[in-house]
Amino acid sequence: MMILILFSQFVLAESLFAKRYYDLASIEYQRMFFFDTSAYNNFQLRLNYTIAVLNQDFFKGYEEVEKLFRDFPEIDTESKVILGRESYNLGNYDIAVNILKSTPEKRLLGLSYLFSGQYSNALKEFQILDGVLAQEIEDFINRPKKSVTRAMLFSSILPGTGEIYAGNVKQGIQDFLLTSLSGFILYNSIKNKKYVDAGIIFSFLFNRFYFGSISNAGRIAQMANEKTEMQWLDYIKNKYPIKN
C-alpha cells in the first residue's frame, strides 16, 4: 500500500513538473521526500525539485542549488547546463554564472556575465565566441555616460544645472526657482537684521532646497544611466536570444 502511495506521489510530482506547475510540484516533491527519505538522494528528483523552487522563490531556490551541489558534487555537465539555463531564463544571472563556469556552454555564460553587470568578463567570452557581439559590448562600455559626480558638482555651483545636465530640464528649473526664492528670502531676512528668521529660513528652506538640488542631480544622473543600460540590455536580449 505504501509503495502504491509513494508511486502515486512520484507520478503526480513529475507530471506537475512536466506541465510547469512548479508550486504544486514542489509540494508533492516535499511530500515524497518526507515519506521516502531515499527519494531525497535521487539526483533527478532533486534537480527537478530545485528547478521548481527556483521558479517560485529566488532565495529558497538559491539555497536548494547550494544543497544540490553539496549533496551531489559530481553533477554532470548536461544537468549543470539545464540548471544554468533555467536560472538564466528566470533572470537569476549570478546563479547562472556560478553554475556555468565549469561547463562548455560559453555563450550562455557570456550572456549571464553580461546581464549580471560583469561586462569585462562578458567581453572576454565574446571576443572568442562572437566578434559582432563583443564589439557591441565594447561600444557600450566606452559609450559616454552621465557623470553623477559632475551632475552634483554643477548643482552645488548653480542649483538646477546638474539636473538639466542629467536630462531632467523640468526638475532643474524647479530646483533653481525654489533655491533662488529661498535664497532671496534668506537675504532679505539678513538685510533686515531678522537673524532668528534667517536662521529658520536657512535651516528649513534654503538648506533643504540647495542640498536637495544636489541630491536630485546625482539621483537623476544615476537613473538616466540605469535607463540607458536597461534599454541596451533589452536590445541585446532581443537581438541575441538563447535557443532552448
Secondary structure, 3 states (H helix, E strand, C coil): CHHHHHHHHHHHHHHHHHCCCHHHHHHHHHHHHHHCHHHHHCHHHHHHHHHHHHCCCHHHHHHHHHHHHHHCCCCCHHHHHHHHHHHHHCCCHHHHHHHHCCCCCHHHHHHHHHHCCCHHHHHHHHHHHCHHHHHHHHHHHHCCCCCHHHHHHHHHHCCCHHHHHHCCHHHHHHHHHHHHHHHHHHHHHHHCCCHHHHHHHHHHHHHHHHHHHHHHHHHHHHHHHHHHHHHHHHHHHHHCCCCC
